[in-house]
Amino acid sequence: MTIRHHATDETLMRYAAGQLPAGPARVLAVHLGTCPCCRSRLAEFEAVGGALLEAMPLAPMAPDAFAAALRAIDAQPDDAAAPPLARARTKPATPASLPGGVPLPAALRDCEIGPWRWVGLGVRASTVRLPEDRQARLTLLRVGPGRKLPEHGHVGTEFTQVISGSFSDGYGRYGPGDLSEMDQEIEHQPIVDPEGECICLAALEGSMRLNGFFGRLVQPFVRI
Amino acid sequence: MKDDGVPDGAELARLIGLVATERDRQAYARLYSYFAPRLNAFLRKSGLPPNTAEEIAQEVMLSVWRKASYFDPTRAGAATWIFTIARNLRIDHLRRIRTAAASEDEQGEVETAPSGETLLLTAEREARVREALKTLSAEQATVLRLSFFSEKAHSEIARELGLPLGTVKSRVRLALGRLRVLLEGHS
């Protein structure tokens, strides 16, 4: 898959810094799963974190902190010698695939995928619940082929990762693996391409008033 | 516990290796004395109250002992690896749940087998990032640091610097653009 729309530097940096809220962070994790280019850019921003850590002035620990660390080490069974692969991975009971036989992205495997619900305008939505943050607003959307959506702006940034199918707006055509970051200053009118339905994962950041297209559609589900 | 000067990246990686394979407590002591006070400062700077920052710094150092065998020098330098542990534990603390590390591990599954070449590339990346950071202007370095440490990146920076939000946004973009040019200019 050829990825033409990537994460912005700002988003990658905030993800690297651990500052991106859970919902947008998962959308980005799905994108990173398909995009080696963004993975390598992320590694650079994580290296920025390493450099900032090393450049920190020293804030001394309590005098007995190291002794306490050794006591903690002695108190627990030492399993670190085991190679990483020996660790069992738990596999939660989520559907392995999305409608149309589309595989569920690996980055969503530990999520609870809700039932698909009709929201009108040729759109169905499913709420995705994250184990680390039950309040996170994250939604899978299935939009019918050729659907034209009302022009809209955003209060917060809207992160949309295309999982299958494609849509276009004034800024380009978004296919599988592409990430769209729509800033609050931007107005756009996405149209799903006529070849087939489009499944995407969407999250909004920092919005109390969900007036974006996807935001308006998911509003009944997130009950803000 | 002693600190024999400032260890460089290769030395830090070697120490983590000793902790992983030999359970070497002297190596661990050196890592502890180097990283714990920096982690403590880093976590305070990212907004945690001092006692919480110290608790998490301690947790990070315990993870370094436990997870030393997971350290892969072909993926990240020592400080970068420890930074990501601190980041994940901070997120876990803020969300009061422990899952961040799991999704972090999963990401690596798609990578190809490590080789001497990727080790070299990783070392180069670490060096390149450090060089690039040094050549940022003071103003650019400030917005970069602030956006790294603030959750509400733009609005917090705007408040701190007393600047309009739009100005801050464009400064952050400029700093990141500059960093990007520097990083790509070297590759």
Interface residues (C-beta under 8 A of the other chain):
Chain A: D9 E10 M13 R14 A16 A17 G18 Q19 A22 A29 L32 G33 R39 A43 E44 E46 A47 V48 G49 G50 A51 L52 L53 E54 M56 P57 L58 A59 P60 M61 A62 A65 F66 A68 A69 L70 A72 I73 Q76 D78 D79 A80 A81 A82 P83 P84 A106 A107 R109 D110 P131 E132 D133 G206
Chain B: M1 A20 R23 R25 A29 Y32 S33 F35 A36 P37 R38 L39 N40 A41 F42 R44 K45 P50 A53 E54 A57 Q58 M61 L62 W65 R66 K67 A68 S69 Y70 R75 A76 G77 A78 A79 T80 W81 I82 F83 T84 A86 R87 N88 R90 I91 D92 R95 I97 T99 A100 A102 S103 D105 E106 Q107 E109 V110 T122 R125 E126 R128 V129 R130 L133 L144 R145 S147 F148 F149 S150 E151 K152 A153 V172 R173 L176 G177 L179 R180 L183
